[in-house]
Amino acid sequence: MLVSSDFKERALNGLSGNWGVAVGTGFVASLLGAYTAFGSSSGGSSSSSDISDEEMEMLTEQLPSEVLVTIAAVLGVVAIVAVIYAIATLIIGGPITLGYVKFNLDMVNGYKPSFSDLFSQFDRFGEAFVMQLLRGIFIFLWSLLFLIPGIIAAFSYAMAPYILYENPGMSASDAIAESKKMMAGNKWRLFCLNFSFIGWS
């Protein structure tokens, strides 16, 4: 049975001479919504403000109305751009994920990886989109129960993109079901493997 050091050795061998394209491709893949190992590569965080309502009210009373209008307009544009970006990554994230799987598998299997691999799976748009959507929905629904079930679900469905990529005739739901079978008893191993690579990330 392979252990984390074996995977690291394979990764280093694959990355030899490919560091630049690997880092660049991974960065672009994350911007375009790739979702591989066990979670989404892009997302947001929320934080609470230290400014009280009274202080905010005093601040807005002191600002000229033109400044408030400008701030509101900028925030509106930012919100619109964020929504458009989220929709775009939802739409193209599936085929980009499969393309990123191809890139990484080529690299560790000794083939020359190419940045263009990211865009090589758009001919499978439908199944890739459905796979990405179903995984997202299932993980979200499990997360409603509590954070831990959501994380467990993410590991259960982690192999779906790899299975779908290697089995072009398979449906998205079958790839997800096959991933659940494959990860039975292996979720903790994948968690530890991902944790051991945290410095690489």
C-alpha positions in Angstrom: 0.0 0.0 0.0 1.4 3.4 -1.0 2.0 5.9 1.8 2.4 9.7 1.7 6.1 9.6 1.0 5.5 7.4 -2.1 3.0 9.9 -3.4 5.4 12.8 -2.7 8.1 11.0 -4.6 5.8 10.5 -7.6 4.7 14.1 -7.4 8.4 15.3 -7.3 9.2 13.1 -10.3 6.3 14.5 -12.2 7.1 18.1 -11.3 10.7 17.8 -12.3 11.1 20.2 -15.2 7.4 21.2 -15.0 7.3 23.5 -11.9 6.5 26.6 -13.9 3.6 25.2 -15.9 2.3 23.3 -12.9 2.1 26.4 -10.7 0.7 28.5 -13.5 -1.9 25.9 -14.5 -3.0 25.3 -10.9 -3.4 29.0 -10.3 -5.5 29.5 -13.4 -7.5 26.3 -12.7 -8.4 27.6 -9.2 -9.5 31.0 -10.7 -11.7 29.2 -13.2 -13.5 27.0 -10.6 -11.6 23.7 -10.7 -12.7 21.4 -7.9 -10.5 18.4 -7.4 -9.0 16.6 -4.4 -11.6 17.2 -1.7 -12.9 20.8 -1.9 -13.4 23.8 -4.0 -10.3 25.7 -4.9 -12.0 29.0 -4.9 -14.3 30.5 -2.3 -14.9 33.3 0.1 -14.9 34.1 3.8 -17.0 36.3 5.9 -16.0 38.4 8.8 -17.8 40.6 11.3 -17.1 44.3 11.5 -15.7 45.9 14.5 -17.7 49.1 13.8 -20.9 49.4 15.8 -24.2 50.5 14.2 -24.0 53.8 16.1 -20.4 54.5 14.9 -21.5 53.6 11.3 -24.4 56.0 11.5 -22.2 58.8 12.8 -19.7 58.1 10.0 -22.3 58.2 7.3 -23.7 61.5 8.7 -20.3 63.1 8.4 -19.6 62.0 4.9 -20.9 64.1 2.0 -23.8 62.5 0.0 -21.7 62.4 -3.1 -19.1 60.2 -1.4 -21.8 57.9 -0.1 -23.3 57.5 -3.6 -19.8 56.7 -5.0 -19.2 54.1 -2.3 -22.6 52.6 -2.9 -22.0 52.5 -6.7 -18.6 50.9 -6.2 -20.0 48.2 -3.9 -22.8 47.6 -6.4 -20.3 47.0 -9.2 -18.2 44.7 -7.0 -21.3 42.7 -6.1 -22.4 42.4 -9.7 -18.9 41.3 -10.8 -18.8 38.8 -7.9 -22.1 37.3 -9.0 -21.1 37.1 -12.6 -17.8 35.4 -11.6 -19.6 32.9 -9.4 -22.0 32.0 -12.2 -19.2 31.7 -14.8 -17.1 29.4 -12.6 -20.2 27.3 -11.8 -20.8 26.9 -15.6 -17.2 26.2 -16.7 -15.9 24.7 -13.5 -16.8 21.1 -14.5 -14.9 20.9 -17.7 -12.0 22.9 -16.2 -11.9 20.4 -13.4 -11.7 17.4 -15.8 -9.0 19.3 -17.8 -7.0 19.9 -14.6 -7.3 16.2 -13.8 -5.9 15.4 -17.2 -3.0 17.8 -16.6 -2.1 16.2 -13.3 -2.5 12.6 -14.4 -0.3 13.3 -17.5 2.3 14.9 -15.3 2.6 12.0 -12.8 2.3 9.4 -15.5 5.4 10.7 -17.3 3.7 12.6 -20.2 4.4 16.2 -20.9 1.7 18.3 -19.3 0.4 21.4 -21.2 -1.5 24.4 -20.0 -4.0 23.8 -22.8 -5.0 20.6 -21.0 -7.2 22.8 -18.8 -9.5 23.5 -21.8 -9.3 20.0 -23.4 -12.5 18.6 -21.9 -15.2 21.1 -23.1 -16.4 18.4 -25.5 -17.7 16.7 -22.3 -19.3 19.8 -21.0 -22.7 18.2 -20.1 -21.4 15.3 -17.9 -18.7 17.5 -16.4 -21.1 20.2 -15.5 -23.6 17.8 -14.0 -20.8 16.1 -12.0 -19.6 19.4 -10.6 -23.2 20.5 -9.8 -24.2 17.3 -8.1 -21.1 17.1 -5.9 -21.6 20.7 -4.9 -25.3 20.1 -4.0 -24.6 16.9 -2.1 -21.7 18.5 -0.1 -23.8 21.5 0.6 -26.8 19.4 1.9 -24.5 17.3 4.1 -22.9 20.5 5.4 -26.4 21.7 6.5 -26.3 18.9 9.1 -23.0 20.1 10.5 -19.5 20.9 9.2 -18.1 17.4 9.8 -20.7 15.6 7.6 -19.9 18.1 4.8 -16.2 17.4 5.0 -16.8 13.7 5.0 -19.0 14.0 1.9 -16.4 16.1 0.2 -13.9 13.2 0.7 -16.5 10.6 -0.4 -16.9 12.4 -3.8 -13.2 13.3 -4.2 -12.5 10.7 -6.8 -15.5 11.5 -9.0 -13.6 13.8 -11.5 -10.8 11.2 -11.9 -13.3 8.4 -12.4 -15.3 10.5 -14.9 -12.2 11.5 -16.8 -11.0 8.0 -17.2 -14.4 6.6 -18.1 -15.8 8.9 -20.9 -19.0 6.8 -21.3 -19.9 7.0 -17.6 -22.6 9.3 -16.3 -21.9 11.9 -13.6 -24.1 10.2 -11.0 -22.3 6.8 -11.7 -18.9 8.5 -11.2 -20.1 10.0 -7.9 -21.5 6.6 -6.8 -18.2 4.9 -7.8 -16.2 7.5 -5.9 -18.3 6.7 -2.7 -17.5 3.0 -3.1 -13.8 3.7 -3.7 -13.5 6.0 -0.8 -15.2 3.7 1.7 -12.5 3.1 4.3 -10.1 5.5 2.6 -11.4 8.9 3.5 -9.1 9.2 6.5 -6.1 8.2 4.3 -7.0 10.9 1.9 -7.4 13.5 4.7 -3.9 12.6 6.0 -2.4 12.7 2.5 -3.9 16.1 1.9 -2.7 17.3 5.3 0.8 16.1 4.6 0.9 18.2 1.4 -0.3 21.3 3.1 3.2 22.9 2.9 3.2 22.3 -0.9 -0.1 24.1 -1.3 
